[in-house]
Amino acid sequence: MAEMDPALGQDRCPGTSWNDLMASDSRPAPAILTEESYSYLGSEPLDAARYTSEEFARLERERMWPYVWQYAAREEDLPEAGDFVVYENAGRSWLLSRQDDGSIKAMANVCLHRGRKLRTEDGTADSFICPFHGFQWGKDGTYQGNPCPWDFKHLENEDMALPEAEVARWQGYVFIREAKGGPSIEEFLAPLPEHFKRWNHGECTTVICVAKEVAANWKVTAEAFMEAWHTLVTHPQILAFTGDCNGAYWFWGDNINVNHVPFGVLSPHLDPDGKSQQWIVDEFIKYNGRSSDNYDPSGDPYAVQVPDGMTARAALGAALRTAYAEQAGYSLDHATDAELIDALVYNVFPNFAPWGGFMPNIVYRWLPGKTPDTCVMEVRVLARIKQGEPIPRAVPRNTLRLDQKWTEAPELGGLGAVFEQDMDNLPFVQEGLHASVNGKVHLANYQEIRLRQFHRTMDKYISGELGKKA
């Protein structure tokens, strides 16, 4: 039967492969960049209703979200005692509050009197006082009373503590899990902690943070960033320096997958005739996050001249190895060209995607909206802080409405235009899924293996194999 035929998962794009690029890198590539972790997961279509059905969204809320570790904040969002972050997802609202001992607690952001949210924005406070009737809790969630205690003698203080979620921290990320018990954060993230030893995000702070409401399901939106081959039609301007079909697609267990997308190489879809290695670099310069009308080559480490006999990747790697080492305050002589140039895009089930490497790291997060037809996408950019210097507080988040464009966040530079190209597709994907006659979504066997792994893991939560037993 075709579904069980592993030969269907063996095809790769003809020509240079990801491991060919690793073999020719100017530095020895570590095993995490060369050891393939892929297996064929079948070719069955998905049901379009997974993206459009309120019933499926309800199953996600009940059987999946409470049982997974959710990336809720970064340490630099709440660096001082009393700092708090409001984290809302899948119908829940939480207060993440920094304690005097440096720990972080996650407490339900709901007054236990009449249900008003205690806070609607991030801030700093030693206590949380309900704006409705004045019920009060300490920053640790302990109940501190109300203006009319004589009328509430039936309440015991210990019963009025704000409910808590579990909290875990890893490389500057703060996670919460609503249902207590289950795998530790290290177990849930494996093998990410081993891979990210080289690229420690705990040395970074948030220098850009932009969120936008999107007119598409959160899974539709996340999946647009799980494969690179849509570049051919959606982002043709970057084909000159993007190996869209040369990338690697790997996954581990239920929770982790990656797409390694090479930059500084010509797309296999383009005719190489007349396109020199210098031409590839020159095209890369146009889209490295700076707009063409304010570009200053004197301050751009990408603006390199490729020596005779050297590849664009090697020339870019040499320049960025020096530039990023100066930023980090330590040698990056061991860093491969790939770790300085390429998109090493990891995904953690269900909605967290940190980039690996030594460059400023992009981090994606997708959160479901109030209906299955909307979501919020958040983009952070992390930059390394020089060794020995304190981690500065994160920049505030810039939140864009549904009717705004990513290009209205100038801090994103050229990334805003690329994201906006994706947005041109996603609302029509959502509409098309609703309008589908056969109700089927067909996936590629290799280049969309991350999507298939994602949905298999989702099914394990829905069925009760993972999380709460059905």
Secondary structure, 3 states (H helix, E strand, C coil): CHHHCHHHHCCCCCCCCHHHHHHCCCCCCCHHHCCCCCCCCCCCCEECHHHHCHHHHHHHHHHHHHHCCEEEEEHHHCCCCCEEEEEEECCEEEEEEECCCCCEEEEECCCCCCCCCCCCCCEECCEEECCCCCCEEECCCCEEECCCHHHCCCCCHHHHCCCEEEEEEECCEEEEECCCCCCCHHHHHCCHHHHCCCCCHHHEEEEEEEEEEECCCHHHHHHCCCCCCCHHHHCHHHHHHECCCCCEEEEECCCEEEEEECECCCCCCCCCCCCCHHHHHHHHHHCCCCCHHHCCHHHCCCCCCCCCCCCHHHHHHHHHHHHHHHHHCCCCCCCCHHHHHCEEEEEECCCEEEEECCCCEEEEEEEECCCCCCEEEEEEEEEECCCCCCCCCCCCCEEECCCCCHHHCHHHCHHHHHHHHHHHHHHHHHHHHHHCCCCEECCCCCCCHHHHHHHHHHHHHHHCCCCCCC
